[in-house]
Amino acid sequence: SNTAILSEIGSLQVEFRYLARVTGKSEYATIAMRALDEVLKLQTDSGLFPTFIHNTKQTLSFGNSAISIGAMGDSFYEYLLKIWLQGGKKESKYREMYDKAIDGIMDK
């Protein structure tokens, strides 16, 4: 399918970054982070993303308009913070996106 669940897109980076570190193969982290960074380029006003992302292999778009901080969505936001922590708090864009999402949750 060309549609992915938001929580799946955002939950593999920590594992693949760790795998890259222990194997010495940086390509594991690079590929996983590229997928997340492409989704983050879609940016929303609230910092919250719909639960489905559509991929045509040329462009990404929202696959629906449903936003969830439960099933199919919550781990995406949690992992933004975990990625920032794993990176030694140096990759500020992930913390900024996490903060924006939390603000979006509080505003809903």
N, C-alpha and C positions, 0 to 999 in steps of 0.2 A: 504494500500500500504506500501511497505517497503522503500519507498523513500520519503524524507522530503525536503521541500524548506528551503534553508539556512536562509532566513530572519525569518521564523517561529521558527526555532531552537534557534535563538539568541535573541528573543524578549520577552520571557516569564519570564526570570529570575528576572527582577526588580519587576514585579508584584507579583511573588510567594515569593520572599524574603520579600516584604512588608507584604503579607498575613501571612507569618510565624511570623513576628514581632508582628503584631496586635492580632493574635490568640494564640501566644505562642507555636505554633506547628512547630518546626524546620524542620520536615520532608518535609514540602512544599518547603522550600528553598533547602534542601539537594537533593531532587530528580531533581528539575529544574536545579540546578548547575551541577549535575552529567552529565546530557545530554549535556550541553555546554562544560564541561571539556573533555568529550569523543571526541567531534568534534575537539576541539583545539589540541588534541593529534595527529591529522592527519597532522598538520603543513605543510606549504608550504614554498618554498624559498621566495616568494614575500609577504607572509602574507595574500594573497587573496585566497578565497575559491570558488570552483565552486558552482553554484546555487542549485544543488541537492546533497543530501547526502543519500547514500544507507545504510540501516541497516538490517543485517541478524539476529539480536539479539545476534550474537556472535562477529561480527566485523562490523565496519563502513568502508565505502569506498566512494570515490567520485562517484556520480551518473552520472556526465557528466563533460565536460571540460569548459563549458561556465562560465565566470566570469562577474558579473554585480555589478556596484556600483549604479545602479538604481533599477528597479523592481526586486524583489526576492533576493536582496542581501544587499541593503544599510542599512537597520535597524540592520542587524547582526553586522556590524562594529560600528554603533552608540551606540548600547547597550553594547558593550565592554567597552566603556568609561563611560556610565551611571552606569554600575555595579561597576566599580572602584570607581566612585564618591559616590555611595550609600554605599559602604563598608568603607567609611571614608578614602579613598585613601590608604588603607592598603593592598589591594590584588593586588600587583604589576604586576602579570602575565597578568591581564586583560588590564592594561594600556600598558604594553609592546606589547601585541598582537595588540592592537589598533594602537600604534605607528608604528609597523611593517606593518600593513595594509595600513596606510596612506602613508608610504614610498613607498609601492608597487603601490599605486594609482599614486603617483607623478612620478614614474619611467615608468609607462605605456604610 
